[in-house]
Amino acid sequence: MAERYIISIDQSTQGTKALLFDESGSLIKRTDKPHKQIINEKGWVSHDPSEIYENVIEVVRMLTEDIDKSKVAGVGISNQRETSLAWDRISGEPVGNAIVWQCARAVSICERVEKKGEAENIRGKTGMNLSPYFPAAKIAWILENVEGAKEKADKGEICHGTIDSWLVYKLTGGKEYKTDYSNASRTQLFNIFELKWDEEICGLFGIDVKNMAEVCDSDSDFGETDFEGVLPFPVPIHGVLGDSHGSLFGQGCLKSGMTKATYGTGSSIMMNIGEKPVLSTHGVVTSLAWSMGGRVNYVLEGNLNYTGAVITWLKDDLKLIQSPGETTELAKKAVKEDSLYLIPAFSGLGAPYWDSHAAAAIVGMTRTTGKAEVVRAGVECIAYQITDIVKAMSEDAGVKVEELRVDGGPTKNDYLMQFQSDIADAVVQVPDSEELSGIGPAYAAGLKLGVWDESIFGKLNRVKYEPKMETGVKERKYAGWKAAVGTVLTKESLQS
């Protein structure tokens, strides 16, 4: 049989990657291209949807320039999830810019819905705490504030949703308006128990269900694309997953209790809880891992706005470092006894605190605090935040997390990985690939198309970090973190 390739598109917050996998499941080439981060004086964060789509075509063009394009068997897509946009159903042109997941501009819409006493109703159906983080409020903001959007919606001439549905629509030439269960479950508009768009909740946000995308299995047929003529003939899109769900799948976390953390601009921590949902009482959310072959898996998840973005802030804004790689040695050089904590609530705090009005702070400065100590606090705050969520999920699921599978650029930092293992009191497993969010949908597409079988999940090699910190030191450090977070909260924490 002739060799076959799978292309995976990983459309993330900072840019777009195209990944090429051969028939053995090996990643043989990667191309990428950044897109502009549009940030205004109010701190609103936006992306240009047309730029993102054009970059998808370009990275695939670069990816395939040296291969036999006729051997491409199919495509998988992963996407930055809660980023929300709308476009004209007829012309396919965007209705304004996309609102990035980090952006909290829709907080007043959530406050309005909360005043109606609907917050618990929404959580009970969607598994999520009412928050401007999710697309429900973002799409409502677009309909209420972007000129012409409401009129188009009233006429049924608008599409709105997450980046996956935008890319599927554009890549199929407007033939398919679809999303998958993983992305749908993150909109705060989808009933995760009845597995459909919830008309009542959509109505609370002024959204017509008829304008929402068709929800499909994550490994179903999303249509065909030739990437604007880059390929000699159209090939099927057979795997679509939100980026965090993609990495959960790529990490092989297929059984209940298995947990992963993705370190990117922000972070997603997920625990597979099997085929029955569990509503959180500790400040994380319940959503769908995926639906494959008609079978749904649920997850507990916590999301963080600023993890890797803290390192970017240290570099670009504070100019304490010139590259992320410098953080490892600086953290190791910092005064061990220095008690500095950095709380990166630059756009409020997400799970498990859910305080949109919390402000960032540096807490506990002493005379020994200097550049190295600030950088170390920035690195350590990533591990502290993830540990908050791991502890919350453990309480909800009644399972201690003994192993944490991790991925993303910051996992190169061995100081961070060891500190993560110590503070979370868990073995941390780092795979030999950073591309888990793209690997997941590639695996899904390749499995569906028969390019490989489930032995593919054993392909990754892993480095292990085991807890080494003394119990008393660990407990003192974590208690200090919780106290520092308490200084920035504007309302009672959801996690005691």
C-alpha positions in Angstrom: 0.0 0.0 0.0 1.3 3.4 -0.9 2.5 5.7 1.9 -0.2 8.0 3.3 0.1 11.3 5.2 -2.2 13.0 7.7 -2.1 16.8 8.0 -3.0 18.4 11.3 -3.9 22.0 11.7 -3.2 23.4 15.2 -4.8 26.9 15.3 -3.7 28.4 18.6 -3.7 31.8 20.3 -0.4 33.0 19.0 -0.3 31.5 15.6 -1.2 28.5 13.3 0.8 25.3 12.9 0.6 22.7 10.2 1.9 19.2 11.2 2.6 16.4 8.8 2.5 12.8 10.0 3.6 9.7 8.1 2.0 6.3 8.1 3.9 5.3 11.3 2.4 8.3 13.2 5.8 10.1 13.2 5.8 13.8 13.0 8.0 14.5 10.0 7.5 18.3 9.4 6.0 21.4 11.0 5.4 24.8 9.6 3.9 27.7 11.4 3.0 31.4 11.1 2.0 33.9 13.8 -1.0 36.2 13.6 -1.4 39.7 15.1 -2.6 40.1 18.6 -5.0 43.1 18.5 -5.1 44.7 22.0 -6.8 48.1 22.5 -6.6 50.6 25.2 -9.2 48.8 27.3 -7.2 45.6 27.2 -9.6 43.9 24.9 -7.9 41.1 22.9 -9.0 40.3 19.3 -7.9 38.3 16.3 -8.5 38.9 12.6 -10.4 35.7 11.4 -9.4 36.3 7.7 -5.7 36.5 8.7 -6.1 33.2 10.6 -7.7 31.5 7.6 -5.1 32.8 5.2 -2.3 31.6 7.5 -3.9 28.1 7.5 -3.6 28.0 3.8 -0.1 29.3 3.8 1.3 26.9 6.5 -0.2 23.9 4.6 1.3 25.2 1.3 4.7 25.3 3.1 4.2 22.0 4.7 3.4 20.1 1.5 5.9 21.7 -0.9 8.4 18.8 -0.7 6.0 15.8 -0.6 3.8 13.9 -3.0 0.6 15.8 -2.2 -1.5 13.0 -3.7 -0.6 10.8 -0.7 -2.4 13.1 1.8 -5.2 10.9 3.2 -7.0 13.4 5.5 -6.9 16.3 7.9 -7.4 16.9 11.6 -8.0 20.3 13.2 -7.4 21.6 16.7 -8.3 25.1 17.7 -8.0 27.7 20.4 -11.4 27.0 22.0 -13.4 29.8 23.6 -12.3 32.4 21.0 -15.5 33.5 19.4 -16.5 35.1 16.1 -19.4 35.6 13.7 -19.5 35.7 9.9 -21.9 36.3 7.1 -23.6 33.0 6.2 -23.9 34.1 2.5 -20.6 35.9 1.8 -18.5 34.1 4.3 -16.9 37.4 5.4 -16.2 37.9 9.1 -18.6 40.2 11.1 -15.9 42.1 13.0 -12.8 40.5 14.7 -12.8 37.4 16.8 -13.0 37.9 20.6 -10.1 36.0 22.1 -10.7 33.6 25.0 -8.5 35.8 27.3 -10.8 38.8 26.8 -13.3 39.7 29.5 -15.1 42.5 27.6 -18.4 40.6 28.0 -18.4 40.7 31.8 -21.4 43.0 32.0 -23.5 40.6 29.9 -22.7 37.8 32.5 -23.6 40.2 35.3 -26.9 40.9 33.6 -27.7 37.2 33.3 -26.7 36.6 36.9 -29.1 39.3 38.1 -31.9 37.3 36.5 -30.9 34.4 38.9 -29.9 32.1 36.1 -26.3 31.4 37.0 -27.0 28.1 38.7 -29.4 27.0 36.0 -26.7 27.6 33.5 -24.1 25.6 35.5 -26.6 22.8 36.0 -27.1 22.3 32.3 -23.7 23.2 30.8 -21.4 22.2 33.7 -19.8 25.7 33.7 -19.8 28.7 36.0 -21.2 31.8 34.4 -18.2 33.7 33.0 -17.2 36.0 30.2 -14.5 33.5 29.5 -17.0 31.3 27.5 -18.4 32.0 24.0 -22.0 32.5 25.2 -21.3 36.0 26.5 -18.8 36.7 23.7 -21.3 35.9 21.0 -23.9 38.0 22.8 -21.5 40.9 22.9 -20.9 40.6 19.1 -24.6 40.6 18.4 -25.2 43.6 20.7 -22.2 45.7 19.7 -21.0 44.9 16.2 -22.8 46.9 13.5 -25.2 44.8 11.4 -24.6 41.6 13.5 -28.1 41.5 15.1 -29.8 42.3 11.8 -28.0 39.4 10.1 -28.9 37.1 13.0 -32.6 38.0 12.8 -32.6 37.1 9.1 -30.8 33.8 9.7 -27.8 35.2 7.7 -25.2 34.8 10.3 -22.9 32.0 11.6 -21.3 32.3 15.0 -19.2 30.0 17.1 -15.6 29.0 17.7 -12.6 28.9 15.4 -13.1 25.3 14.4 -16.5 26.0 12.9 -15.0 29.0 11.0 -12.2 26.9 9.6 -14.5 24.0 8.6 -16.8 26.5 6.9 -14.0 28.2 5.0 -12.0 25.1 4.1 -15.1 23.4 2.7 -16.0 26.5 0.6 -19.0 27.3 2.8 -20.6 23.8 2.3 -20.3 22.7 5.9 -21.2 24.7 9.1 -20.2 22.2 11.8 -18.5 21.9 15.2 -17.6 18.9 17.3 -18.9 17.9 20.8 -15.7 19.1 22.5 -15.9 22.6 21.2 -19.7 22.8 21.6 -19.4 21.8 25.3 -17.1 24.8 25.9 -19.6 27.4 24.6 -21.8 27.6 27.7 -24.7 27.2 25.3 -24.7 23.4 25.0 -26.6 21.0 27.4 -24.0 18.4 28.2 -26.6 16.0 29.6 -29.1 16.2 26.6 -26.2 16.6 24.1 -27.8 19.5 22.2 -27.8 23.3 22.1 -30.0 24.5 25.0 -32.7 26.8 23.7 -33.4 28.4 27.1 -29.8 29.3 27.7 -29.3 30.5 24.1 -32.4 32.7 24.7 -30.9 34.2 27.9 -28.0 35.4 25.8 -30.1 36.6 22.9 -28.9 33.8 20.6 -31.1 31.9 18.1 -30.3 28.2 18.1 -31.1 28.1 14.4 -27.9 30.1 13.9 -25.7 27.6 15.7 -23.5 25.0 14.0 -24.4 21.4 13.6 -22.7 19.4 16.4 -20.9 16.2 15.2 -18.8 13.4 16.6 -15.2 14.5 16.9 -14.0 11.9 14.4 -16.9 12.3 12.0 -16.7 13.6 8.4 -16.6 17.4 8.5 -16.4 17.8 4.7 -13.6 17.9 2.2 -10.9 20.5 1.4 -8.0 21.0 -1.0 -6.8 24.1 0.9 -7.6 26.5 -1.9 -6.0 24.3 -4.5 -2.8 23.4 -2.6 -3.7 19.7 -2.8 -4.5 18.1 -6.2 -7.9 16.9 -4.9 -10.1 17.3 -1.9 -9.4 15.2 1.2 -11.7 14.6 4.2 -11.5 16.5 7.5 -12.0 13.6 9.9 -10.9 14.9 13.3 -11.9 18.1 15.0 -11.1 18.8 18.7 -10.6 21.8 20.9 -6.8 22.1 21.5 -7.0 20.9 25.1 -9.2 17.9 24.2 -6.8 17.2 21.4 -3.9 17.0 23.8 -5.9 14.8 26.2 -6.5 12.4 23.4 -3.0 12.6 22.1 -1.6 11.9 25.5 -3.6 8.7 25.6 -5.7 9.8 28.6 -8.5 7.5 27.4 -9.5 6.0 30.8 -11.4 7.5 33.8 -9.0 9.3 36.2 -6.2 10.0 33.7 -5.2 13.7 33.9 -3.2 16.0 31.7 -2.1 19.7 31.8 -1.3 21.7 28.7 1.1 24.6 29.2 0.6 27.3 26.6 -0.3 31.0 26.7 -2.9 29.8 29.2 -3.4 26.3 30.5 -6.0 23.6 30.5 -6.0 20.9 33.1 -8.3 18.0 32.3 -9.3 14.8 34.0 -11.1 12.1 32.0 -14.1 11.0 34.1 -15.6 8.5 31.7 -19.1 8.3 30.3 -21.0 9.8 33.2 -20.8 13.5 34.0 -19.9 14.8 37.5 -20.9 18.4 38.4 -18.0 20.1 40.2 -18.5 21.6 43.7 -14.9 22.9 43.8 -14.7 25.5 41.1 -13.8 23.5 38.0 -16.1 22.8 35.2 -17.6 19.7 33.6 -17.5 19.3 29.8 -17.1 16.7 27.1 -13.8 15.2 26.3 -15.1 14.1 22.8 -17.5 11.9 21.1 -16.0 9.2 19.0 -18.0 6.5 17.2 -21.1 7.8 18.9 -19.7 7.4 22.5 -19.2 10.4 24.7 -16.5 10.9 27.3 -16.7 13.6 30.0 -14.0 15.6 31.7 -13.5 17.8 34.7 -11.5 20.8 33.6 -9.9 24.0 34.9 -8.6 26.8 32.8 -6.0 29.5 33.4 -5.7 32.7 31.5 -2.0 33.4 32.2 0.6 30.6 32.5 3.1 30.8 29.6 1.8 34.3 29.0 3.4 35.2 32.3 6.8 34.4 30.8 5.9 36.5 27.8 5.1 39.4 30.2 8.4 39.0 32.0 10.2 39.2 28.6 8.2 41.8 26.6 6.8 44.1 29.3 9.2 43.9 32.2 12.2 43.1 30.0 13.7 41.0 32.8 14.6 38.2 30.3 15.4 38.1 26.6 14.1 34.6 26.0 12.0 32.1 27.9 14.9 29.8 28.2 16.6 32.2 30.6 13.9 31.5 33.3 15.3 28.1 34.2 18.8 29.3 35.4 17.4 32.5 37.0 14.9 30.5 39.0 17.6 28.2 40.2 19.8 31.2 41.2 17.1 32.9 43.2 17.4 33.2 47.0 15.7 30.1 48.3 14.3 31.8 51.4 12.7 34.7 49.4 8.9 34.5 49.9 7.8 36.2 46.7 4.5 35.2 45.0 3.2 36.5 41.7 -0.6 36.4 41.2 -1.1 36.7 37.4 -4.7 38.0 37.5 -4.2 40.3 34.5 -7.7 39.6 33.3 -9.2 38.3 36.5 -8.9 34.7 37.9 -10.5 31.7 36.3 -10.8 28.3 37.9 -11.1 27.5 40.8 -11.7 31.1 42.0 -13.9 32.6 39.2 -13.3 36.3 40.1 -13.3 38.4 36.9 -12.5 41.5 39.0 -9.4 40.2 40.7 -6.2 42.2 39.9 -2.7 41.0 39.4 -0.2 41.4 42.2 3.3 40.7 43.5 3.1 39.7 47.1 5.7 39.1 49.8 8.6 41.3 48.7 11.6 41.5 51.0 15.0 43.1 50.8 16.3 40.0 49.1 13.8 40.3 46.3 15.5 41.0 42.9 15.3 40.1 39.3 15.9 36.4 39.8 13.3 36.2 42.5 10.6 37.9 40.4 11.4 35.6 37.5 11.2 32.6 39.8 7.9 33.8 41.2 6.6 34.0 37.6 7.7 30.5 36.8 6.3 29.1 40.1 2.9 30.8 39.7 2.3 28.5 36.8 2.7 25.4 38.9 0.7 26.8 41.8 -2.2 27.6 39.6 -2.2 24.1 38.0 -2.0 22.6 41.5 -5.1 24.5 42.6 -7.0 22.9 39.8 -5.5 19.4 40.3 -6.6 19.5 44.0 -10.1 20.7 43.0 -10.6 17.9 40.5 -9.3 15.3 42.9 -12.0 16.5 45.4 -14.8 16.3 42.8 -13.8 12.9 41.4 -12.8 11.4 44.7 -9.5 10.3 43.1 -5.9 11.4 44.0 -4.0 12.4 41.0 -0.8 10.3 41.2 0.3 11.1 37.6 0.1 14.3 35.6 0.8 14.1 31.8 1.9 17.4 30.6 2.7 19.1 27.3 3.5 22.5 25.8 6.5 24.8 25.4 7.0 25.6 29.1 7.6 21.9 29.8 11.1 22.3 28.6 11.8 24.2 31.8 13.1 21.5 34.1 12.9 23.8 37.2 9.2 24.3 36.5 8.6 20.6 35.9 10.3 19.5 39.1 8.5 22.3 41.1 5.2 21.1 39.5 5.8 17.6 40.7 6.7 18.8 44.2 3.8 21.1 44.7 1.2 18.8 43.1 2.7 15.8 44.8 2.4 13.8 41.6 4.7 12.2 39.0 4.9 14.5 36.1 5.3 12.9 32.7 6.7 15.0 29.8 6.5 13.5 26.3 9.2 13.9 23.7 6.9 16.0 21.6 5.4 19.5 22.2 2.7 19.1 19.7 0.1 17.2 21.6 -2.8 19.5 20.7 -2.1 18.8 17.1 -1.3 15.1 17.6 -4.7 14.4 19.1 -6.8 15.3 16.0 -4.2 13.7 13.7 -4.6 10.5 15.7 -8.4 10.8 15.5 -8.3 11.3 11.7 -5.8 8.6 11.1 -7.7 6.1 13.2 -11.0 6.9 11.4 -9.3 6.6 8.0 -7.5 3.4 8.9 -4.0 4.9 8.5 -3.1 3.4 11.9 -4.6 1.5 14.9 -4.7 2.2 18.6 -1.1 1.1 19.1 -0.3 4.7 18.0 -0.9 5.8 21.6 2.3 4.1 22.6 4.5 6.1 20.2 5.5 8.8 22.6 8.6 8.6 24.9 8.3 10.4 28.2 10.6 12.0 30.8 9.4 11.6 34.4 9.8 14.0 37.4 9.0 12.6 40.8 8.2 14.6 44.0 11.4 15.4 46.0 10.4 18.4 48.2 10.0 17.8 52.0 6.4 17.7 53.0 6.7 20.6 55.5 8.4 22.9 52.9 5.8 22.0 50.3 2.9 22.7 52.7 4.4 26.0 53.8 4.9 27.2 50.2 1.4 26.2 49.1 -0.2 27.8 52.1 1.7 31.0 51.3 0.4 30.9 47.7 -3.2 30.5 49.0 -2.7 33.5 51.3 -1.3 35.6 48.5 -4.2 34.8 46.2 -6.6 35.8 49.0 -5.2 39.3 48.9 -6.4 39.9 45.3 -9.8 38.2 45.5 -12.8 40.6 45.4 -15.3 37.9 46.4 -15.3 34.7 48.4 -13.3 32.0 46.7 -15.1 28.9 45.4 -12.3 26.8 46.7 -11.7 26.9 50.4 
